[in-house]
Each structure stands twice: as C-alpha cells, then as structure tokens.
Amino acid sequence: MKKIMIFFITVLFLGCNDSDDIDLISETLSKQEIEDLQFLKEEEKLARDVYLFSYDLYGQKIFKNIANSEQSHMNSVSVLIAKYNIPDFSLEERGEFSNEILQQLYDDLVALSSKSIEDALSVGATVEDLDINDLNHFIINTTHADVEDMYQKLNCGSRNHMRSYSTNLNTLGVVYDPQFISLEEYNTIISGSKEQCN
C-alpha cells in the first residue's frame, strides 16, 4: 500500500494563537503550555472526527470504539483548559477546526480514508503516530504534574490505539511504517500488551 505522507504537520511549527495577551490568561502556565493544551484539544477532536467519518463509511467497530476514546481524551483536555481558565478555540461542528493546519490535515485524511478500509486503518495508525509524537513533546514542555499526568494517560491511550490499528492492518497483510515516532519506539509499542491507562 502506498505510504501515507504528511509533510506539513509538525508541532514545532504550529503556532496555535499569536496573541500577546495569552500570558495574562494564566499566571501558572507558560505560554507554551497554554498553546500545547489548546492545540491538543483540536488534535484529539481531529482524531475523533476522522474515525467517525471512517465508521460511517465502513461500519467497523474499531473506528467507533476509538472515536469514543478520543472523546474522553477531549474531555480530559477540557478539564485542564477550564481549570487554568484558558480560551478554548475548538469548534463544536464535526470536521471543522479553528486551526487551519489541522483543518487541512482533516480534509486530507478523510479523503485518504474514503479510498479503502486499508487506507482508513492506515490513516488511523498515522493519526496515533502523530499524537504520540506530539504528546512526547508536550510532556517535555510542561512543568506541572497535573498536566503531565494527563499527557501520560493520553499517550498510553494512543499507544493502545496504535496497537489496535496495527493489528487490524496486519490481518489485511499491510505493514504500517511510522512517520513521526522512531521505528524503535513503534516496535516497542506494538510488541507490548494493552495498557491500563487510568
């Protein structure tokens, strides 16, 4: 299968919001921590919305189950956004995003997912690959135990999702090649057992 390539998405170059007022919003979180949480809320929504699109198209329970998990991830991020009084720029409408890069990514991913069930599962693995990579960076960026704990739990969930997508791809004779995390990290994840994340 043709490898899914996403060249334009990297968290290091994603400026979620450029407002100079952001430092006034929370005296306890850094500007980077605030931007990471705002971005993560929409990134988890992207995962949910992409998987719901694939579920509607193919009716495979894996997409619905993981979409439900992504909703829980969104809820976890929302708790911290509320706790620290951070503006939430995520949009309610399915498939719509305030972050233009995530909007384009969503549009590209659903286009790929619509080609075949194999492509939809590969898209799922790609989204989890990206999520794990971003969460690894977010963990480094935070100095707050509650924020780090939430990141670690979401990362755990994403590793479980990666295992599920990889297993389903393998049954179809498709091998996923990681694009964001290292091959070593990917192999460690898929060779491990399902984790308890709460």
PyMOL commands that set and color helices and strands:
alter all, ss='L'
color gray80, all
select helices_A, chain A and resi 11-13+22-25+31-58+61-83+100-113+117-141+145-171+183-191
alter helices_A, ss='H'
color red, helices_A
deselect
rebuild
show_as cartoon
